[in-house]
Amino acid sequence: MQRANITVVVLLSILAIIQSAYSQGADNQETLRITLPNKKDSVHFAVIGDTGSGTDAQRQLAAILERSRSLFPFDFVLLLGDNLYGSEDAKDYTNKFEVPYKALLDANVKFYAALGNHDRPTQRYYKLFNMDGKEYYSFKRNNVRFFALNSNYMDKTQLKWLEDELANSGSDWKICFFHHPLYSSGKQHGSNEGLQKVLEPLFVKHSVTIVFAGHEHFYERIKPQKGVYHFISGAGGKLRPGDVRATKLTEKAYDQDLNFMLVEVVGEELHFQAISRTGMTIDAGVISRPSR
Amino acid sequence: MKQRPNKNILSTYKLALIGTASLLFSLSPSGPQTSPVFAQQASTTETQARSTHPPGVLADRDLSEFNERVKDYVKLRERLADKADKPSDESKPAEIEAYQIAFAEQIKVARAGARAGDIFTSQIAKQVRQIIKDEFKGESLKELRALAQEPNPNGVALRVNAVYPDRKEIVEMPPALLLKLPALPKSLRYQLLGRHMLLMDREARLIIDYLPNVLP
């Protein structure tokens, strides 16, 4: 009897160890779980910024991004700038973009790029960035219109273009994405008051609900500013650990590992989930479209 | 007690003097000339006109000259771009890179004798410095200086036709400054670097002119 009890205990222990190993993964990965509704006809996309390092870490995050797609099929990805760091020869496009995201590119996932301060304007000619030869542009998916801006050079011409596009957009949701965040709790860069002054009035006037930006190498969800929700997702290939500390702006911040976002727009709601390189969910939530 | 001349009499004397002078000059055999008094008045008027322009706001004539020089450059680059196999929005990276190198070379050859000040006029230079001085003070000036240092100016040759190095980032131009500077065509941009302002061809990544020491 005693021997049987010991056997049972040993077997149960083994089972517990196996279950633990399975849930953690071979290299300490979390089990990837999607918190989004994952409805069939909604708009599904991913958001990732400051990717172009060409490092192993970038490739590992890209692998998690690809895995997440098997659970949450997204059609396109917003790139928030600094798409290529350093040189931009043909081999750099290969090593810093085409190789890390090969599986997604092979599955015909489209990448829509914005330009960062490390990017040459000639990236707009690169087919796989889908910029249509322009430094700033817009495109639509169902009831969502996206506006890619060049925050490196926010001149009168671009501002006029943006105002006209926003005014003429009949879409329910207006989402802007660009490189430099208007609001940030980062020590390295912080909030950009210059861009706030020229862009925020347009966002408020024309009911832009969501803004995605990079530049800071961490994740931060900012408390709504004048009705606009700002996200920083700038740790797609580079990380600055310890750079963010919560301020009165912060709803949620994370700077311990690379990460990306998954987003789903379902009717009047936008659901989001931020996921780290180990598959851990670092933030999730839902935003209802404000009626203005 | 000495009496002061009546103010009305003095004004009358002045008017008489002006009237006489104008009569004399209109009768001058060498043709109409601007009398010293008129010249002085004209000069005063011009000075008044200039001084009513708020500092940092460009006079039309100065702006027009700068715009003409910019236009001339753009015409040149368009002629060269036609020859350089401009990429389409479906180009491969190798094609984009080849275009950029070839285009930059063509511009450098075409502008082999170009020097600083060929596009930035002296008036524009003066106004840019004034604009920066007016717009950026205290903390904002400190931030502007820090921003301009971000790419680390060392390793960037401050000369016309120098290529802006690949590995150097291009810092964002503060919108407050951009909105005050003369608008540029899409092919060109202003760029801060250290204490200087560059005028750059975006695609060729070439310095086509520069203003040294614009940041105080």
Contacts between the chains, C-beta under 8 A, distances in Angstrom:
chain1	res1	chain2	res2	distance
A	86	B	166	7.2
A	86	B	167	5.2
A	87	B	166	5.0
A	87	B	167	6.4
A	88	B	93	7.5
A	88	B	97	7.2
A	88	B	166	6.7
A	89	B	93	7.2
A	89	B	97	5.8
A	90	B	92	7.2
A	90	B	93	4.1
A	90	B	94	4.1
A	90	B	97	6.0
A	92	B	93	7.6
A	93	B	93	3.9
A	94	B	93	7.6
A	117	B	169	4.6
A	117	B	170	5.8
A	117	B	171	6.0
A	117	B	172	6.1
A	118	B	169	4.9
A	120	B	100	7.6
A	120	B	205	6.8
A	121	B	202	4.7
A	121	B	203	6.3
A	122	B	87	7.2
A	122	B	96	5.1
A	122	B	99	7.6
A	122	B	100	5.7
A	122	B	203	5.8
A	124	B	89	7.2
A	125	B	87	4.1
A	125	B	88	6.8
A	125	B	89	5.8
A	125	B	91	4.7
A	125	B	96	5.2
A	126	B	91	6.9
A	126	B	93	6.3
A	126	B	96	6.5
A	127	B	89	6.6
A	127	B	90	4.6
A	127	B	91	6.8
A	127	B	92	7.5
A	131	B	89	6.9
A	132	B	89	5.4
A	133	B	88	7.0
A	133	B	89	3.8
A	135	B	186	7.9
A	151	B	172	6.1
A	152	B	170	6.3
A	152	B	171	7.8
A	152	B	172	4.7
A	152	B	173	7.2
A	153	B	172	7.0
A	153	B	173	5.6
A	153	B	178	7.2
A	153	B	189	5.7
A	154	B	172	7.6
A	154	B	173	7.7
A	154	B	175	4.6
A	154	B	178	6.7
A	155	B	173	7.7
A	155	B	175	7.7
A	155	B	178	4.8
A	155	B	179	7.5
A	155	B	183	6.8
A	155	B	184	7.7
A	156	B	178	7.5
A	156	B	179	6.2
A	156	B	183	5.9
A	157	B	183	7.0
A	157	B	186	7.2
A	180	B	172	5.9
A	192	B	172	8.0
A	194	B	174	4.5
A	194	B	175	4.8
A	194	B	176	5.5
A	195	B	172	8.0
A	195	B	175	6.2
A	197	B	175	6.8
A	197	B	176	7.0
A	198	B	175	4.4
A	198	B	179	7.4
